[in-house]
Amino acid sequence: MLEAIQHLDRRLLLAINQAYSPGLDAVMVFASNRNVWFPAYALLIGWLIYVFRRRAWLLLPLVIAAVALADSITSRLFKPFFGRLRPCHDALLAPQLHLPDGCGGQFGFLSSHAANSVALAIFLALVLPAGRFRALKIGAFAWALLLSYSRMYLGAHYPADVLGGACIGLLLGWGAAAAYRYLAPRWWPASA
């Protein structure tokens, strides 16, 4: 069973990775570059402070904790524990891969990029008021999807790595949103 899953994982990765073009290479390298999304996250933090004012004192630590935990759990716990090589480090698979951005670290299970971006998207979807900020919510999910796809396109992660990272992000984003919904009414009662 595990062998069949690994075979499917390799086939899906190759299908995604080998559907490349110079234009897609540029988009995927851009999306995966941390120097690109750190400023975007800084702008998002500034916007959340502007929109939520005092509530940002609760909202920001929770969303930052969810993203930081997603990164730490995937990078410092799962990757060294499982020691699953990235596709680009697999001697049998690497010669078949298109690697426009090099290879990166040795281990890839789970994808930190997927975990971080999904944690953020889930948190925003659950915390931002319904009906308002629809474009931001859609944008956060589109970003998570693009970032996750880029990791497979670039040969940095297998689909299972990305799916597992997304599941960790989903749990942490949901947990942080639940904490916000529990704490916010206690910090700012409706009658006040």
Backbone torsions as a table, in degrees:
resi	resn	phi	psi	omega
1	MET	NA	-48.8	180.0
2	LEU	-62.3	-37.9	178.5
3	GLU	-63.4	-40.2	179.0
4	ALA	-65.6	-39.3	178.9
5	ILE	-66.3	-42.6	179.2
6	GLN	-64.7	-38.9	178.0
7	HIS	-63.0	-45.1	178.2
8	LEU	-63.0	-40.9	178.9
9	ASP	-59.1	-44.6	178.9
10	ARG	-65.6	-42.8	-178.7
11	ARG	-64.9	-43.0	178.0
12	LEU	-63.8	-43.1	178.4
13	LEU	-59.0	-48.1	-179.3
14	LEU	-62.4	-38.6	178.5
15	ALA	-62.6	-41.9	179.8
16	ILE	-71.4	-47.9	-174.9
17	ASN	-66.8	-33.3	-175.7
18	GLN	-88.0	-0.8	174.7
19	ALA	-95.8	64.2	-172.9
20	TYR	-112.0	162.5	174.9
21	SER	-154.3	161.1	179.1
22	PRO	-58.5	-38.5	178.7
23	GLY	-65.2	-45.7	177.7
24	LEU	-65.0	-37.4	176.4
25	ASP	-53.8	-48.4	-178.0
26	ALA	-62.8	-43.2	-179.7
27	VAL	-64.3	-45.0	-176.0
28	MET	-70.9	-38.2	176.4
29	VAL	-65.6	-42.3	177.6
30	PHE	-59.7	-47.4	-177.1
31	ALA	-64.1	-36.1	-176.9
32	SER	-82.7	-10.1	-176.1
33	ASN	-76.2	118.3	-179.2
34	ARG	-61.2	-30.3	179.3
35	ASN	-67.1	-16.4	177.1
36	VAL	-84.2	-47.8	-172.0
37	TRP	-87.0	-13.8	173.0
38	PHE	-62.3	-47.2	176.3
39	PRO	-63.2	-35.5	178.3
40	ALA	-64.1	-41.1	178.2
41	TYR	-67.6	-35.9	177.2
42	ALA	-63.5	-41.9	176.2
43	LEU	-62.9	-40.4	178.6
44	LEU	-62.6	-42.6	178.6
45	ILE	-61.6	-44.7	177.8
46	GLY	-60.7	-41.7	179.0
47	TRP	-64.8	-43.1	179.4
48	LEU	-62.4	-39.1	177.0
49	ILE	-63.5	-44.2	-179.4
50	TYR	-63.4	-44.7	-175.1
51	VAL	-77.1	-41.6	-171.8
52	PHE	-98.0	-8.2	176.6
53	ARG	47.5	-116.1	-176.1
54	ARG	-63.4	-34.5	-179.3
55	ARG	-65.6	-19.5	177.3
56	ALA	-63.8	-23.9	177.5
57	TRP	-65.0	-23.1	174.9
58	LEU	-99.2	-43.2	-175.7
59	LEU	-62.3	-48.5	-175.7
60	LEU	-63.3	-48.1	179.1
61	PRO	-59.9	-33.5	-179.0
62	LEU	-72.0	-44.3	179.5
63	VAL	-69.2	-38.5	177.3
64	ILE	-65.0	-39.8	177.6
65	ALA	-63.2	-41.9	179.9
66	ALA	-61.9	-46.0	-179.3
67	VAL	-68.3	-43.7	-179.9
68	ALA	-64.9	-41.2	176.9
69	LEU	-65.0	-40.5	177.5
70	ALA	-58.4	-44.4	-180.0
71	ASP	-65.8	-46.7	-177.7
72	SER	-66.2	-44.4	-178.2
73	ILE	-63.7	-44.0	-178.4
74	THR	-72.5	-43.0	-174.8
75	SER	-81.1	-39.8	-173.2
76	ARG	-98.9	-16.9	-178.6
77	LEU	-109.9	-62.7	-174.0
78	PHE	-67.5	-49.2	-175.1
79	LYS	-58.9	-51.1	179.3
80	PRO	-69.9	-32.3	-177.9
81	PHE	-66.8	-48.8	-177.3
82	PHE	-83.2	-30.0	177.3
83	GLY	57.5	31.9	178.4
84	ARG	-80.1	120.6	-178.5
85	LEU	-62.6	145.8	170.9
86	ARG	-63.9	154.1	179.2
87	PRO	-55.2	-38.6	-177.4
88	CYS	-71.1	-11.9	175.7
89	HIS	-101.0	-3.6	178.0
90	ASP	-80.5	115.4	-173.9
91	ALA	-58.4	-31.7	-179.1
92	LEU	-81.1	-30.6	-174.5
93	LEU	-94.2	-34.1	-173.1
94	ALA	-54.4	-41.1	-179.9
95	PRO	-63.0	-19.6	-179.7
96	GLN	-89.6	-9.0	-172.7
97	LEU	-91.2	146.2	170.9
98	HIS	-94.1	116.7	-174.1
99	LEU	-121.1	79.2	-177.4
100	PRO	-72.1	-12.3	-176.7
101	ASP	-123.3	22.1	-177.7
102	GLY	77.0	-156.1	-172.8
103	CYS	-117.1	-44.6	-178.9
104	GLY	91.3	-163.2	-176.2
105	GLY	-61.5	169.0	-173.9
106	GLN	-73.2	-42.8	-173.0
107	PHE	-105.7	149.4	-174.2
108	GLY	-129.8	-4.5	-177.8
109	PHE	-99.6	106.1	19.8
110	LEU	-112.0	166.0	179.3
111	SER	-78.0	117.3	177.2
112	SER	-69.2	-37.6	178.8
113	HIS	-58.5	-45.6	179.9
114	ALA	-65.3	-44.3	-178.4
115	ALA	-61.6	-46.9	-177.7
116	ASN	-63.5	-48.8	-174.6
117	SER	-70.3	-35.7	178.4
118	VAL	-71.1	-39.2	176.7
119	ALA	-57.7	-44.8	179.1
120	LEU	-64.0	-47.0	-177.7
121	ALA	-62.9	-44.6	179.7
122	ILE	-63.6	-44.9	179.8
123	PHE	-58.6	-49.8	-179.1
124	LEU	-62.8	-40.3	-179.8
125	ALA	-62.4	-36.7	-176.0
126	LEU	-87.4	-24.2	-174.4
127	VAL	-98.2	-38.5	-179.3
128	LEU	-66.7	142.5	-177.1
129	PRO	-56.3	140.2	178.3
130	ALA	-63.8	141.2	178.6
131	GLY	87.5	-32.6	177.3
132	ARG	-98.5	157.1	174.8
133	PHE	60.5	28.9	-179.0
134	ARG	-60.5	-40.7	-179.6
135	ALA	-63.4	-39.9	178.6
136	LEU	-64.8	-41.8	179.3
137	LYS	-64.1	-45.7	178.4
138	ILE	-63.4	-41.1	178.5
139	GLY	-62.3	-39.3	179.5
140	ALA	-65.7	-40.6	178.1
141	PHE	-71.2	-37.5	177.2
142	ALA	-63.8	-40.7	177.6
143	TRP	-62.8	-46.1	179.7
144	ALA	-60.9	-41.0	179.5
145	LEU	-66.5	-46.2	178.9
146	LEU	-62.1	-46.6	-178.5
147	LEU	-62.7	-43.8	179.1
148	SER	-64.5	-44.5	178.9
149	TYR	-62.7	-39.7	-178.1
150	SER	-60.6	-32.1	-178.7
151	ARG	-67.5	-34.5	176.5
152	MET	-78.0	-43.4	179.5
153	TYR	-56.2	-40.1	-177.6
154	LEU	-81.6	-1.9	178.9
155	GLY	75.5	18.4	-178.4
156	ALA	-88.2	-24.7	-177.4
157	HIS	-144.9	147.6	169.9
158	TYR	-76.4	158.5	175.2
159	PRO	-55.4	-37.6	178.8
160	ALA	-64.6	-34.5	176.7
161	ASP	-62.5	-43.4	-178.4
162	VAL	-69.4	-44.5	179.3
163	LEU	-62.0	-43.9	177.8
164	GLY	-63.2	-42.7	177.3
165	GLY	-62.7	-40.8	178.4
166	ALA	-62.8	-37.8	178.4
167	CYS	-64.8	-41.7	176.3
168	ILE	-62.0	-45.3	178.2
169	GLY	-61.1	-40.8	178.1
170	LEU	-60.1	-47.3	-179.4
171	LEU	-63.4	-44.1	-178.5
172	LEU	-71.0	-39.7	176.8
173	GLY	-63.5	-42.0	177.6
174	TRP	-64.5	-43.9	-179.8
175	GLY	-62.1	-43.2	179.0
176	ALA	-65.9	-39.3	178.1
177	ALA	-66.3	-39.5	177.5
178	ALA	-63.1	-40.8	178.0
179	ALA	-63.3	-40.7	178.4
180	TYR	-63.4	-46.8	-179.2
181	ARG	-64.5	-29.7	178.6
182	TYR	-77.1	-42.7	-174.0
183	LEU	-83.2	-34.8	-174.7
184	ALA	-56.3	-46.4	179.7
185	PRO	-65.9	-24.6	179.0
186	ARG	-78.9	-31.1	178.6
187	TRP	-82.4	-34.5	-178.1
188	TRP	-131.2	79.0	-179.7
189	PRO	-59.1	146.8	-177.2
190	ALA	-61.1	-30.7	-177.0
191	SER	-76.9	-15.9	-176.9
192	ALA	-78.0	NA	NA
